[in-house]
Amino acid sequence: MKSIHAKPPNRNLDRIHLLILREVDRQGSMTAAAEALHLTQSALSHAMRKLERQLGTELWLREGRSLHPTEAGLYLLNVANHLLPQLEHAESNLRQMARGTRGTLRIGMECHPCYQWLLKVVAEYLPQWPDVDVDVKQKFRFGGIGALLDHEIDLLVTPDPEARPGLRFEPVFDYEQVLVVPRSHPLAKARFAEPAQVAEEVLITYPVAIERLDIYTLFLMPAGVTPRAHRTIESTDLILEMVACGRGVGALPRWLVEERMKDVAIAPVRLGRRGVPKKIHLGLRQDDLGRAWLKAFLQTARRGR
């Protein structure tokens, strides 16, 4: 008979287990994961087998040389991807605080043309907060909202806020989305463009899903219109040059087009009689609202236009 004082089996998850799971998923093999974590393969394999015994379930299925997570493994991998960035960010901030600095303000971008605006805001903000570093991230594994919820970023610059528990979105400036045409285009002197007038054009946009492009969702699709062709380009400067050379038309904020008109032969045209008004928002976690350096960034951003 077992003693009632016998030590119960250890079923606790340790951080190393989450690190191993994440690294095996990233690297695709135990060998590569062990090398990335500076462990021997036998130590890594032993840790995984021991965890599977403790949990009473397999975490990985082997198919040839490939490893695939089981349902339990996938669940634990999602936990690792959620918790580890928070722990790593907390440790980084604590190390910086120990050196007398505040930490790093990580800003995520979901607004392609807003980068130049953001640089102006950062240029005003940094001298005010010399003990805060700023890092800008533009690509996220789970999208901007997911990156904010998972503590991968501290602020999200977006024209499309989403109501989520624990998040708050602050409007920082208004703008108008316009059609961008060559200066020689027949629409260049028009008061506004109708959707049917874009039907024969090559539309050039950023590489964003159509359901997130305002010119589609707020202008073309309600009228049942699609452009003759649709091209995507990552660079704002290249979009403007392509438009100026008559290779297509674009859709960008009016303020950006008007800033660049003196350098590039382009013209802004209102989208429809009433136009397409938009707002840029800064999203942050509710729990961070009391941080002085975040509040200061919001105030600086509101002055940025």
C-alpha positions as CSV (number, residue, x, y, z in Angstrom):
1,M,0.0,0.0,0.0
2,K,1.3,3.5,-0.9
3,S,1.9,5.8,2.0
4,I,-0.5,8.7,2.3
5,H,2.6,10.8,2.8
6,A,4.1,9.8,-0.5
7,K,5.2,12.8,-2.7
8,P,2.7,13.3,-5.5
9,P,4.0,13.1,-9.1
10,N,5.3,16.4,-10.5
11,R,2.8,17.6,-13.1
12,N,4.0,21.1,-13.3
13,L,4.8,22.8,-16.5
14,D,8.2,24.5,-16.6
15,R,9.3,27.4,-18.8
16,I,11.8,25.1,-20.5
17,H,9.0,22.9,-21.7
18,L,7.3,25.9,-23.4
19,L,10.6,27.0,-24.9
20,I,11.3,23.5,-26.3
21,L,7.8,23.3,-27.8
22,R,8.1,26.6,-29.5
23,E,11.6,25.9,-30.8
24,V,10.7,22.5,-32.1
25,D,7.8,24.1,-34.0
26,R,10.1,26.8,-35.3
27,Q,13.0,24.6,-36.3
28,G,11.0,21.5,-37.5
29,S,13.2,18.9,-35.7
30,M,14.4,18.0,-32.2
31,T,18.1,18.2,-33.4
32,A,17.7,21.8,-34.7
33,A,15.7,22.8,-31.7
34,A,18.4,21.4,-29.3
35,E,21.1,23.3,-31.1
36,A,19.1,26.6,-31.0
37,L,18.5,26.2,-27.2
38,H,22.1,25.1,-26.5
39,L,21.0,21.7,-25.3
40,T,22.0,18.2,-26.2
41,Q,19.5,16.3,-28.3
42,S,19.3,13.6,-25.6
43,A,18.5,16.2,-22.9
44,L,15.8,17.8,-25.0
45,S,14.2,14.4,-26.0
46,H,14.3,13.3,-22.3
47,A,12.6,16.5,-21.2
48,M,9.8,16.1,-23.8
49,R,9.3,12.4,-22.9
50,K,9.2,13.2,-19.2
51,L,6.6,16.0,-19.8
52,E,4.5,13.6,-21.9
53,R,4.5,11.0,-19.1
54,Q,3.6,13.7,-16.5
55,L,0.7,15.0,-18.7
56,G,-0.4,11.5,-19.7
57,T,-0.6,12.5,-23.4
58,E,1.6,12.7,-26.5
59,L,2.6,16.1,-27.7
60,W,4.2,15.2,-31.0
61,L,3.6,12.8,-33.8
62,R,6.5,11.7,-36.0
63,E,6.0,11.2,-39.7
64,G,9.2,10.1,-41.3
65,R,11.7,12.9,-40.3
66,S,8.9,15.4,-39.6
67,L,7.3,16.3,-36.3
68,H,3.7,17.4,-36.1
69,P,2.0,18.5,-32.9
70,T,-0.9,16.5,-31.6
71,E,-4.1,18.3,-30.4
72,A,-2.6,18.6,-26.9
73,G,0.7,19.7,-28.4
74,L,-1.0,22.4,-30.5
75,Y,-2.9,23.6,-27.5
76,L,0.3,23.8,-25.4
77,L,2.1,25.5,-28.3
78,N,-0.5,28.2,-28.4
79,V,0.0,28.7,-24.7
80,A,3.8,29.0,-25.3
81,N,3.3,31.5,-28.1
82,H,1.1,33.6,-25.8
83,L,3.1,33.4,-22.5
84,L,6.7,33.4,-23.6
85,P,6.7,36.9,-25.4
86,Q,5.1,38.4,-22.2
87,L,7.8,36.8,-20.0
88,E,10.6,37.8,-22.4
89,H,9.3,41.4,-22.6
90,A,8.9,41.6,-18.8
91,E,12.5,40.4,-18.3
92,S,13.8,42.9,-20.9
93,N,12.0,45.7,-19.2
94,L,13.3,44.7,-15.7
95,R,16.8,44.6,-17.0
96,Q,16.5,48.0,-18.5
97,M,14.9,49.4,-15.3
98,A,17.8,47.9,-13.4
99,R,20.1,50.0,-15.6
100,G,18.0,53.1,-14.9
101,T,15.9,53.1,-18.1
102,R,12.2,52.7,-18.6
103,G,12.3,50.0,-21.3
104,T,11.3,49.8,-24.9
105,L,8.1,51.1,-26.4
106,R,7.2,48.6,-29.2
107,I,4.9,50.0,-31.9
108,G,3.1,47.9,-34.4
109,M,2.1,49.3,-37.8
110,E,-1.1,48.3,-39.7
111,C,-1.1,51.5,-41.7
112,H,1.3,51.3,-44.6
113,P,1.4,55.0,-45.5
114,C,1.6,56.2,-41.9
115,Y,5.3,55.4,-41.4
116,Q,6.5,59.0,-42.3
117,W,3.9,60.4,-39.9
118,L,5.1,58.0,-37.2
119,L,8.7,59.1,-37.7
120,K,7.7,62.7,-37.0
121,V,5.9,61.7,-33.8
122,V,8.8,59.6,-32.7
123,A,11.2,62.5,-33.4
124,E,9.2,64.8,-31.1
125,Y,8.7,62.1,-28.4
126,L,12.3,60.7,-28.0
127,P,13.9,64.0,-26.6
128,Q,11.0,64.2,-24.1
129,W,11.7,60.6,-22.8
130,P,15.4,59.9,-23.1
131,D,15.1,56.8,-21.0
132,V,12.6,55.1,-23.4
133,D,13.7,53.3,-26.6
134,V,11.3,52.9,-29.5
135,D,11.0,49.9,-31.8
136,V,8.7,49.7,-34.8
137,K,7.3,46.3,-36.0
138,Q,5.4,45.9,-39.2
139,K,4.8,42.2,-39.5
140,F,3.0,39.9,-37.0
141,R,2.4,36.2,-36.9
142,F,-1.1,36.6,-35.7
143,G,-1.9,40.1,-37.0
144,G,-1.7,43.4,-35.2
145,I,-4.6,42.8,-32.7
146,G,-3.1,39.4,-31.8
147,A,0.3,41.0,-31.3
148,L,-1.1,43.6,-29.0
149,L,-3.1,41.0,-27.0
150,D,0.0,38.7,-26.8
151,H,2.2,41.5,-25.5
152,E,4.4,41.4,-28.6
153,I,3.8,45.2,-29.1
154,D,2.6,48.0,-26.8
155,L,0.9,50.2,-29.3
156,L,-0.8,49.5,-32.6
157,V,-1.2,52.1,-35.3
158,T,-4.3,51.1,-37.3
159,P,-7.1,52.7,-39.3
160,D,-9.3,49.7,-38.4
161,P,-9.9,49.4,-34.7
162,E,-11.6,46.3,-33.3
163,A,-13.6,46.2,-30.1
164,R,-11.8,43.6,-27.9
165,P,-11.9,43.0,-24.1
166,G,-8.9,44.5,-22.5
167,L,-8.0,46.8,-25.4
168,R,-8.6,50.5,-26.0
169,F,-8.3,52.5,-29.2
170,E,-7.6,56.2,-29.2
171,P,-8.2,58.3,-32.4
172,V,-5.2,60.5,-33.1
173,F,-6.0,62.1,-36.4
174,D,-8.6,62.3,-39.2
175,Y,-7.8,62.0,-42.8
176,E,-9.5,61.4,-46.2
177,Q,-8.8,58.5,-48.4
178,V,-8.4,59.7,-52.0
179,L,-7.8,58.3,-55.5
180,V,-4.3,59.1,-56.8
181,V,-4.0,59.7,-60.5
182,P,-1.3,61.1,-62.8
183,R,-1.5,64.8,-63.2
184,S,-2.3,64.4,-66.9
185,H,-5.3,62.0,-66.2
186,P,-8.8,63.2,-67.2
187,L,-9.9,62.8,-63.5
188,A,-7.1,65.0,-62.2
189,K,-9.3,68.2,-62.4
190,A,-12.5,66.5,-61.5
191,R,-14.3,67.4,-58.2
192,F,-14.7,63.7,-57.4
193,A,-14.5,60.2,-59.0
194,E,-17.4,57.8,-59.4
195,P,-16.9,54.1,-58.9
196,A,-17.6,53.4,-62.6
197,Q,-14.7,55.6,-63.6
198,V,-12.3,53.3,-61.8
199,A,-13.7,50.2,-63.5
200,E,-11.3,50.7,-66.5
201,E,-8.3,51.5,-64.4
202,V,-5.4,49.4,-63.1
203,L,-5.6,49.8,-59.3
204,I,-2.3,49.8,-57.4
205,T,-2.5,49.1,-53.6
206,Y,-0.5,47.8,-50.8
207,P,-0.4,44.0,-50.4
208,V,-3.4,43.9,-48.0
209,A,-6.4,41.7,-48.2
210,I,-9.2,43.3,-50.3
211,E,-11.6,43.2,-47.4
212,R,-9.2,45.6,-45.5
213,L,-8.8,48.0,-48.4
214,D,-11.1,51.1,-48.0
215,I,-11.3,51.8,-51.7
216,Y,-12.9,48.4,-52.1
217,T,-15.1,48.2,-49.0
218,L,-16.2,51.8,-48.9
219,F,-16.2,52.8,-52.5
220,L,-16.1,50.1,-55.2
221,M,-17.9,47.1,-53.7
222,P,-21.0,49.0,-52.6
223,A,-21.4,50.0,-56.2
224,G,-20.7,46.5,-57.5
225,V,-17.6,47.7,-59.3
226,T,-14.2,46.1,-59.7
227,P,-11.1,47.6,-61.4
228,R,-9.8,46.3,-64.7
229,A,-6.8,44.9,-62.9
230,H,-5.3,45.0,-59.4
231,R,-1.6,45.2,-58.6
232,T,0.1,45.3,-55.2
233,I,3.3,47.1,-54.3
234,E,4.8,47.3,-50.8
235,S,6.6,50.7,-51.2
236,T,4.6,54.0,-51.1
237,D,7.3,55.7,-53.2
238,L,7.1,53.1,-55.9
239,I,3.2,53.3,-55.9
240,L,3.4,57.0,-56.5
241,E,6.1,56.7,-59.3
242,M,4.0,54.0,-61.0
243,V,0.9,56.3,-60.9
244,A,2.9,59.3,-62.1
245,C,4.1,57.2,-65.1
246,G,0.5,56.3,-66.0
247,R,0.8,52.6,-65.0
248,G,-2.3,52.8,-62.8
249,V,-4.2,54.7,-60.1
250,G,-3.8,54.3,-56.3
251,A,-5.7,55.0,-53.1
252,L,-3.8,56.9,-50.3
253,P,-4.4,59.5,-47.6
254,R,-4.9,63.0,-49.0
255,W,-2.3,64.4,-46.6
256,L,0.4,62.1,-48.0
257,V,-0.5,62.8,-51.6
258,E,-0.5,66.5,-51.0
259,E,2.9,66.3,-49.3
260,R,4.4,64.5,-52.4
261,M,2.7,66.5,-55.2
262,K,5.7,68.9,-55.4
263,D,8.0,66.0,-56.2
264,V,5.8,63.6,-58.2
265,A,3.4,64.4,-61.0
266,I,0.3,63.1,-59.2
267,A,-3.1,64.6,-58.1
268,P,-5.6,63.6,-55.4
269,V,-9.3,63.0,-56.4
270,R,-12.1,62.7,-53.9
271,L,-13.7,59.2,-53.8
272,G,-17.4,59.9,-54.5
273,R,-19.3,63.1,-53.8
274,R,-19.0,62.8,-50.0
275,G,-15.5,61.3,-49.9
276,V,-14.1,58.5,-47.7
277,P,-13.2,59.9,-44.3
278,K,-11.0,57.8,-42.0
279,K,-9.3,58.0,-38.6
280,I,-6.0,56.7,-37.5
281,H,-6.1,55.0,-34.0
282,L,-3.5,54.0,-31.5
283,G,-4.5,50.8,-29.8
284,L,-3.2,49.7,-26.4
285,R,-4.0,47.4,-23.5
286,Q,-6.3,48.8,-20.8
287,D,-3.8,47.7,-18.1
288,D,-1.2,50.0,-19.7
289,L,-3.3,53.2,-19.6
290,G,-1.6,54.4,-16.4
291,R,1.9,54.3,-17.9
292,A,3.2,57.9,-18.2
293,W,5.4,57.3,-21.2
294,L,2.5,55.7,-23.1
295,K,0.1,58.5,-22.3
296,A,2.8,61.0,-23.4
297,F,3.2,59.2,-26.7
298,L,-0.6,59.4,-27.3
299,Q,-0.5,63.2,-26.6
300,T,2.4,63.6,-29.0
301,A,0.6,61.6,-31.7
302,R,-2.5,63.8,-31.5
303,R,-0.2,66.8,-32.2
304,G,1.5,64.9,-35.1
305,R,-0.9,66.2,-37.8
